[in-house]
Amino acid sequence: MRITAIALDMDGTLLDSKNQIQENTIEILSELRKKGIKIFLVTGRTRKEIEEIIPNDFPYDGAVTSNGMGCYTREKEVMQYHLDDRLVEHVIALAQKYKVYYEVHSQQCGRHALEKDRKMMETEIEQSVPDTLKENEYFSRQKAIESGISWVNQLDYKNIVKIYFFSMYLEKIEMWKEMLDNMKQIKLFSTSSSTLHNVEMMRENVSKATGLNVLLRQFNLTATEVMAIGDGENDLTMFELCSIPIAMKNAPDIVKEKAHFVTKETHDNHGLYLFLKGWKEKGYFPGY
């Protein structure tokens, strides 16, 4: 079993419920990287969101962003797709009509929403928190409302790398997902969900797996040598691509069923660190 790279999801895997990276996780990833193992972040987050949250010295070699819409190495941007601006305008108009929480993410300028929709989105977050909502996602939405979103009077629909939709109500987000699925029959785009309460919109035929494939080619690596670790349904495509898929203990059953191994602890209880430490001690990583 040869492992040359580790593909890491961020939310619910690398990050805890407060969207922080535990120090022992950074230490073991640094150690593995010094042994020649490439560390890739494969996330629904945009590049700007990644850079806002990880330490400057975090040990990684490259990242797949926005569920496959972009990827970059530490030295350069490798690829970046954008959504069609007319499609973005149309979908945001529908989100306003049905009062669906949205965040429009541009390549360089972060997340935006219309000032006139602020009250609607604040009201969404003020609802009672359901048991199905993960703490880190609720925490992220609170921060977004408070300071993360740039509230504008007019949206720029160009250079959009993803649109994030959210609801506290499962019935509402399921209805919205169904509407988007129906729209795909006419307009070409992809969607992906990392939790039960969200759905993200990307370019057609884009996923974490397509982005990871691009990144692996940059490093002359094959997916048969990659360990993929994640906790969400949007991780399933990279699970199918890579030879060693690992699910976090906090992942839903549909993700665990597709994994070869499941961590013994959650993302809040050092699950990633303990798993990597155990594999290192068993000699599964080259150099040990």
Secondary structure, DSSP 8 states (H G I E B T S, - for coil): ----EEEE-TBTTTB-TTS---HHHHHHHHHHHHTT-EEEEE-SS-HHHHHHHS-TT---SEEEEGGGTEEEESS-EEEE----HHHHHHHHHHHHHTT-EEEEEETTTEEEEEGGGHHHHHHHHTS---TTS-HHHHHHHHHIIIIIEEEESS---SSEEEEEEE-S-HHHHHHHHHHHHHHTTTS--EEE-SSTTEEEEE-TT--HHHHHHHHHHHTT--GGGEEEEE-SGGGHHHHHHSSEEEE-TTS-HHHHTT-SEE-SS-GGGTHHHHHHHHHHHTT-STT-
